[in-house]
């Protein structure tokens, strides 16, 4: 479990905390979405999870290890893998396979173990046929999958995606998210999704909305998805599917359910059409 206990963080030169007295627990295997407007503190929170930033007050514990303990940082960062918004910042080697192997080599793992992990990681993200390709020749979606493979090769228990799909087109964005969720199902990895896209956040088991460095709301995405006023107060909008369903109801179409994704809306419309 990752436990954030009374964490406060202020950037140098700032007068207002980026995070203030934050308390949060993230369970193993959980899918947690963290959203909120720009400047709400969600990316700062992401960097606290593996010690890239350390709280000025309070503490962050990863499976009982404190991120303020320098001797535990290597282990913590292996357990809490991070994929950032710009994959180019995480790609360092001449070929796809060498890039995935980079972190493993720094750990001093045996060559046979490195090869095994590289092969598995590339296969898990669908890049096994591009192992010899230079990273700069990959598409944006492929680069992000490569960054993800480099993290997965470290065999993390927690995977943090910090706006990792923000620079991708909708198709690539969906591919990355589907691969991450498949890996979660297969490997039991906890997924912490930092996103400003409500369409992504509502797919989580639990959603947390940040505002002014504090937790503004948390709970089931289905609970929040139809509370337009609360979302507006947090600087957020209804997801497109929910907004469409609302418009359909206002137009006289009586949907039997409250859909939160395209598939649910399609099923609701199909059932309605099949009765007529």
C-alpha positions as CSV (number, residue, x, y, z in Angstrom):
1,X,0.0,0.0,0.0
2,X,1.0,3.6,-0.6
3,X,0.1,5.8,2.3
4,X,0.3,9.6,2.2
5,X,0.1,11.0,5.7
6,X,-0.4,14.7,6.2
7,X,1.8,15.6,3.2
8,X,2.5,19.3,2.4
9,X,4.7,20.4,-0.4
10,X,5.7,24.0,-1.4
11,X,7.9,24.7,-4.5
12,X,10.9,26.9,-3.9
13,X,9.9,30.6,-4.2
14,X,6.2,29.8,-4.0
15,X,4.0,31.3,-1.3
16,X,1.1,28.9,-1.7
17,X,1.5,25.1,-1.1
18,X,1.2,22.9,-4.2
19,X,-0.2,20.3,-1.8
20,X,-1.4,20.9,1.7
21,X,-2.0,18.3,4.5
22,X,-2.9,15.6,2.1
23,X,-4.0,12.2,3.3
24,X,-4.5,9.3,0.9
25,X,-4.1,5.5,0.8
26,X,-3.7,3.6,-2.5
27,X,-4.3,-0.2,-2.3
28,X,-2.3,-2.8,-4.3
29,X,-4.1,-3.7,-7.5
30,X,-6.4,-0.6,-7.4
31,X,-7.2,1.6,-10.4
32,X,-7.3,5.1,-9.1
33,X,-7.8,8.2,-11.3
34,X,-6.6,11.6,-10.1
35,X,-8.0,14.5,-11.9
36,X,-8.5,18.3,-11.5
37,X,-7.8,21.6,-13.2
38,X,-4.3,22.8,-14.0
39,X,-2.4,23.8,-10.9
40,X,-4.6,21.6,-8.7
41,X,-1.6,19.6,-7.5
42,X,-2.2,16.3,-9.2
43,X,1.3,16.1,-10.9
44,X,3.0,17.1,-7.7
45,X,1.1,14.3,-6.0
46,X,2.3,11.9,-8.7
47,X,5.9,12.8,-8.0
48,X,5.5,12.3,-4.3
49,X,4.5,8.7,-4.9
50,X,8.1,7.5,-5.7
51,X,10.2,10.1,-4.1
52,X,10.9,12.3,-7.1
53,X,9.6,15.0,-4.7
54,X,9.5,14.7,-0.9
55,X,7.0,16.4,1.4
56,X,8.1,19.3,3.5
57,X,5.7,18.1,6.2
58,X,4.1,14.6,6.7
59,X,5.4,11.5,4.9
60,X,4.8,9.1,2.1
61,X,5.2,5.4,2.7
62,X,5.5,2.8,-0.1
63,X,4.8,-0.7,1.4
64,X,6.1,0.7,4.7
65,X,9.2,2.4,3.2
66,X,9.5,6.1,3.7
67,X,10.4,8.2,0.7
68,X,12.5,10.4,2.9
69,X,14.9,7.5,3.5
70,X,17.7,7.7,0.9
71,X,18.6,4.1,1.4
72,X,15.1,3.0,0.4
73,X,14.7,5.1,-2.7
74,X,16.0,2.6,-5.2
75,X,13.6,0.0,-4.0
76,X,10.7,2.5,-3.9
77,X,11.3,3.6,-7.5
78,X,11.4,0.0,-8.7
79,X,8.0,-0.6,-7.0
80,X,6.5,2.7,-8.2
81,X,7.1,3.1,-11.9
82,X,6.2,6.4,-13.7
83,X,5.3,7.2,-17.3
84,X,5.3,10.9,-18.1
85,X,3.5,13.0,-20.6
86,X,6.4,13.4,-23.0
87,X,7.9,10.0,-23.8
88,X,11.0,11.6,-25.4
89,X,12.1,12.5,-21.9
90,X,12.3,8.9,-21.0
91,X,14.0,7.4,-24.1
92,X,17.8,7.3,-23.8
93,X,19.2,4.5,-26.0
94,X,19.9,3.8,-29.6
95,X,17.4,1.0,-30.1
96,X,14.1,0.0,-28.7
97,X,15.5,-3.0,-26.9
98,X,18.5,-1.1,-25.5
99,X,16.1,1.5,-24.1
100,X,14.1,-1.1,-22.2
101,X,17.3,-2.7,-21.0
102,X,18.8,0.6,-19.7
103,X,17.2,0.6,-16.3
104,X,17.8,-3.1,-15.8
105,X,21.5,-2.7,-16.6
106,X,21.7,0.0,-14.0
107,X,20.3,-2.5,-11.5
108,X,23.2,-4.9,-12.3
109,X,20.9,-7.7,-13.3
110,X,22.4,-10.7,-15.1
111,X,22.4,-10.5,-18.9
112,X,20.0,-13.5,-19.3
113,X,17.5,-11.9,-16.9
114,X,17.7,-8.6,-18.7
115,X,17.0,-10.3,-22.1
116,X,14.1,-12.1,-20.6
117,X,12.6,-9.0,-19.1
118,X,13.1,-6.9,-22.2
119,X,11.4,-9.6,-24.4
120,X,8.5,-9.8,-22.0
121,X,8.1,-6.1,-21.7
122,X,8.2,-5.4,-25.4
123,X,5.7,-8.2,-26.1
124,X,3.4,-6.9,-23.4
125,X,3.1,-3.5,-25.3
126,X,3.2,-4.9,-28.8
127,X,6.6,-3.7,-29.8
128,X,8.4,-7.1,-30.0
129,X,8.9,-6.7,-33.8
130,X,10.5,-3.2,-33.4
131,X,13.3,-4.2,-31.0
132,X,16.1,-3.1,-33.3
133,X,14.4,0.2,-34.4
134,X,15.8,3.5,-33.2
135,X,13.3,5.2,-30.9
136,X,13.3,8.5,-32.8
137,X,11.7,6.6,-35.8
138,X,8.7,5.5,-33.7
139,X,5.3,7.2,-33.8
140,X,4.0,9.1,-30.8
141,X,1.9,6.2,-29.6
142,X,4.8,3.8,-30.1
143,X,7.2,6.0,-28.1
144,X,4.7,6.1,-25.2
145,X,4.4,2.3,-25.4
146,X,8.2,2.1,-25.3
147,X,8.3,4.3,-22.2
148,X,5.7,2.0,-20.7
149,X,7.8,-1.1,-21.5
150,X,10.8,0.4,-19.9
151,X,8.9,0.9,-16.7
152,X,7.2,-2.6,-16.8
153,X,10.6,-4.3,-17.2
154,X,11.4,-3.1,-13.7
155,X,8.4,-5.2,-12.5
156,X,6.6,-2.4,-10.5
157,X,3.8,-3.0,-8.1
158,X,2.3,0.4,-8.8
159,X,2.2,2.2,-12.1
160,X,1.8,6.0,-12.2
161,X,0.7,7.5,-15.6
162,X,1.2,11.3,-15.3
163,X,-0.8,12.7,-18.2
164,X,0.8,9.9,-20.2
165,X,-1.8,10.0,-23.0
166,X,-2.2,13.8,-23.2
167,X,0.0,14.2,-26.3
168,X,-1.6,11.3,-28.2
169,X,-4.5,11.2,-30.7
170,X,-7.7,9.6,-29.5
171,X,-6.9,6.2,-31.1
172,X,-3.4,6.0,-29.6
173,X,-4.7,7.2,-26.3
174,X,-7.3,4.4,-26.2
175,X,-4.6,1.8,-27.2
176,X,-2.3,2.8,-24.4
177,X,-5.0,2.8,-21.8
178,X,-6.4,-0.6,-22.9
179,X,-2.9,-2.1,-22.7
180,X,-2.4,-0.7,-19.2
181,X,-5.7,-2.1,-18.0
182,X,-5.0,-5.4,-19.6
183,X,-1.6,-5.6,-17.7
184,X,-3.4,-4.7,-14.5
185,X,-5.8,-7.6,-15.0
186,X,-3.0,-10.0,-15.9
187,X,-0.3,-8.9,-13.4
188,X,-2.3,-7.2,-10.6
189,X,-0.4,-3.9,-10.9
190,X,-2.0,-0.9,-9.2
191,X,-2.7,1.9,-11.7
192,X,-2.7,5.5,-10.7
193,X,-3.9,7.6,-13.6
194,X,-3.2,11.3,-13.5
195,X,-5.4,12.9,-16.2
196,X,-7.4,16.0,-17.0
197,X,-9.6,13.9,-19.3
198,X,-12.8,12.9,-17.6
199,X,-13.4,10.3,-20.3
200,X,-10.4,8.4,-18.9
201,X,-11.0,9.1,-15.2
202,X,-14.5,7.6,-15.2
203,X,-13.1,4.2,-16.1
204,X,-11.3,3.9,-12.7
205,X,-12.5,2.0,-9.6
206,X,-12.1,5.2,-7.6
207,X,-11.7,8.8,-8.7
208,X,-10.1,11.7,-6.8
209,X,-10.6,15.3,-7.7
210,X,-7.9,17.8,-6.7
211,X,-8.4,21.5,-6.2
212,X,-5.9,24.0,-4.7
213,X,-3.6,21.3,-3.5
214,X,-6.3,19.4,-1.6
215,X,-8.7,16.5,-2.2
216,X,-11.9,18.2,-3.3
217,X,-13.9,14.9,-3.8
218,X,-13.3,11.2,-4.0
219,X,-15.4,8.2,-4.6
220,X,-16.9,6.1,-7.4
221,X,-16.7,7.7,-10.9
222,X,-20.4,6.8,-11.3
223,X,-21.2,8.9,-8.3
224,X,-19.6,12.0,-9.6
225,X,-20.2,11.7,-13.3
226,X,-23.8,13.0,-13.1
227,X,-23.1,15.8,-10.6
228,X,-22.6,18.6,-13.1
229,X,-22.5,21.4,-10.5
230,X,-19.9,19.7,-8.4
231,X,-17.7,19.1,-11.4
232,X,-18.1,22.8,-12.4
233,X,-17.0,23.8,-9.0
234,X,-13.9,21.8,-9.5
235,X,-13.3,23.4,-12.9
236,X,-14.2,20.2,-14.8
237,X,-16.8,19.3,-17.4
238,X,-19.1,16.3,-17.8
239,X,-17.5,13.5,-19.9
240,X,-18.7,13.7,-23.5
241,X,-20.8,10.5,-23.3
242,X,-22.6,11.6,-20.2
243,X,-23.3,15.0,-21.7
244,X,-24.7,13.4,-24.8
245,X,-26.9,11.1,-22.7
246,X,-28.2,14.1,-20.9
247,X,-29.0,15.9,-24.2
248,X,-30.8,12.8,-25.4
249,X,-33.0,12.7,-22.3
250,X,-33.7,16.4,-22.6
251,X,-34.8,15.7,-26.2
252,X,-37.3,13.1,-25.0
253,X,-35.3,9.9,-25.4
254,X,-35.9,7.8,-22.3
255,X,-32.7,5.9,-21.6
256,X,-33.2,3.0,-19.1
257,X,-29.7,3.4,-17.6
258,X,-27.1,6.2,-16.8
259,X,-24.3,5.4,-19.3
260,X,-20.8,6.6,-18.5
261,X,-19.0,5.2,-21.6
262,X,-19.6,4.7,-25.3
263,X,-20.3,1.0,-24.9
264,X,-23.0,1.6,-22.2
265,X,-24.7,4.3,-24.2
266,X,-24.7,2.1,-27.3
267,X,-26.3,-0.7,-25.4
268,X,-28.9,1.6,-23.9
269,X,-29.8,3.0,-27.3
270,X,-29.9,-0.5,-28.8
271,X,-32.3,-1.8,-26.1
272,X,-34.5,1.3,-26.6
273,X,-34.6,0.7,-30.4
274,X,-35.3,-3.0,-30.0
275,X,-38.5,-2.3,-28.1
276,X,-39.9,0.0,-30.8
